[in-house]
């Protein structure tokens, strides 16, 4: 998915939300899906979710491997504590 397609898809979500055709939770899920598809469609990257100590618990990063995902999470958070990463489908 290219940037223009992603933006059009997000615009569709916003239009549906404004028209009352979906609620906020559904709109958030749809936008998250568009963003994840866009972010993982180039450079053979996958989304990885952290589980463990706050503040990294639940964060999702895009990386080429679990090792890179852990490095990205450590770079995002000052004191990540103990955590694991798993690929998000």
N, C-alpha and C positions, 0 to 999 in steps of 0.2 A: 504494500500500500504506500503510495507516495503522499507527500505533505498535503497536496491539494485534495486528494481523496479523503484523507483523514479530516481535514477541515470541513469538507462538505458533509461527511458523516456526522460530525459533531453539530454542525448547523441543523441537520435533520433532527437530531435529538432535541436541540433547543426549541425548534419549531413544534415538535410533538409536545414538549413540556409546556410551552406557552399556550398551546391549544387545549391543554388538559387531557391529552391522549396518553400521558404517562405521568406517574408521580415522581417526586424527587429521587427516591431510592432507585427506581428503574432508570431514570436519566443518568444518575451517577454510575450505575453498573454499565450502561451502554457506553458512556464516555470512557470509562476505565477500559472497556473492551477495545474500543477504537484506539486508545493510546497504547495499549499493550500490543495490539496487532501492528501498529505503526512502528513502535520501538523495536520490535523483534523481527521486523521484515527485512532488515538490512544487516549485513555483516555477520550473519548467522549467530545472532544473539538469542538468549533465552531470558525469561524473567525468573528471578529467584527471590523467595520470601525468607526472611529471617525469623527464627523462633528462638526465644531465650530471654535474657535479661532486658528490662527496659534500659535504654530508649530504643533499641533496635528491633524489639519484638514486633513483628507484623510489617516491618518495612519491606518494600519490594524494589529491587534494583535490576537493571538489565546488564548482562555480562555474557562472555563467551564460555565461561566455566564456573564451577562452584568456587574455585580458588579466587578468580577475579571478582566474583560476587562478594566474597568475604572482604577482599581488599577495598572494594568500593564502599561497603558498609562501614568499615573502619575509618575510611576517609570522610564519610558523612557525619559521623558521630564522635564527639570528643572522647567519651569513655563508654565503648559499646558493651563491656562486660563479656559474659560468656554467651555464645549463640551458635546455632547451626543454620545452614541454608538448605533449602530444597527447591527444586525446579517447579515452577508454577505452570500448569497446563492451560 
